[in-house]
Amino acid sequence: MTIDLWSLGLQAVNVLILVWLLSRVFWRPVAGAIAKRQDAARSSLEDARITQKKAEAALAELTSAREGIAAEREAVLAEAAKTAAATSAATLEAAREKSASLIAAAQAEISRDREAAEKEQSAQAAELAVEIAAKLLDGLNSAEIQNTFLESLVEALSQMSADDRAALAATKSGIELVSATEPDETQKSEITNAVRQALGSTPKLTFVTDPSLIAGLEIRTKHFELRNSWQLDLARILKELKSAA
């Protein structure tokens, strides 16, 4: 095999010329375009990175805001729950206090009603007892009982001052001698003498009958009254029984 050095040299020269032409005519524009594309890609990539960072920052801010809102919501809910619990507790306590007050008032009213009923029953019992006693005593009125009341009346007159006895004896309208039953003439004479002797004078005496006395002998004028009867004694007893009830 024979190698043609001239042909080989020409081919080499052709190759060099082709390479030079390619580098001048084709490669440089292509390389420039590639470089420009690379620069544009790098710029786009940088913009994308900046945009991504901005997006990440916005997302972080949004996440933080959401967390803040969630925390604030939880705080608001907790405060609302606390307020509701406090309000419920206060309402419940107020209801309990009101209920206790109503119960206490009701118990006090029941106690007052019970005491009033007991007092009323005691008063009625006392009135009944006095009424029964009056009926029993009404049948015991006798001359001996009347003499006892006469002695009691004379003693009461003797205990008065001399001026009071003189004023009583000088009563212009006279003195009424009141008894439950009308005394007979002998009794009237005894009563008249005893009263005049006790007063130390002879005033005008008038006998009056008042069955409500049950038994007794009293002196009455327009401005003076000397009580002395079982009616008075029973009234005192009834008053004491009602006071003790």
C-alpha positions, 0 to 999 in steps of 0.5 A: 500500500502506497501513501500519497503524502501530497494527498494526505497533506492536502486533506489535512489542510482541508481539515484545518480550513474546515475547522477554521471555517467552522470556528469562525462561521458556525461555532462562535455564533452557536457558542454565543447563543449557548452562552446567552442561553446559559446566562438567561437560564442563570438569570431565570434560575436566580430570579426563581431562587429569589422568588422562591425565597420570597415565597418561602418568606411569605409562607413563613410569615403566613405560617407565623401569622396562622400560628399567632391567630391560632394562639390568639384563638386559643387564648380567646377561647380559654378566656371565654371558657374561664369567663363562662366558668366564673359566670356559671359559678357566680350564677350558681352561688347566687342561686344557692344563696337565694335558695338558702335565703328563701328556705331560711325565710320560709322556716322563719315564717313557719316558726312565726306561724307556729309560735302565733298558733301556739300563742293563739291556742294558749290564749283560747285555752286560757279564755276557756279556763277562765270562762269555766272558772267564772261559771263555777264561781258564779254558783259559789256566790253566797253571803259569806263570799259577799262578806269577804268582799265587803271586808276587802272593800273596807280595807281598800278604803282604809288604805286610801289617804284621808284627802282621797276618802274625803274627796270620795265622800264629797262626790255630789252625784253620790256613790254607787255600790255595785254587786253581782246580785242585789243584797237584801235589806239586812245586807244593804244596812251592813254594807252602808254602815261599813262604807260610811264608817270607812269613809268617816262620813255619810255620803249618798249611797246607791246600790247597783246590780252588775251580774258580770262581776260574778261576785264582789262589791265595788265602788263607782262614781263619775270619776272614780272606780274601786274594783273588787270582784271575781271578774277583776281577779279572773281578768288578771289571771287571764292576762297573766296566762296570755303573757306567759304563753 
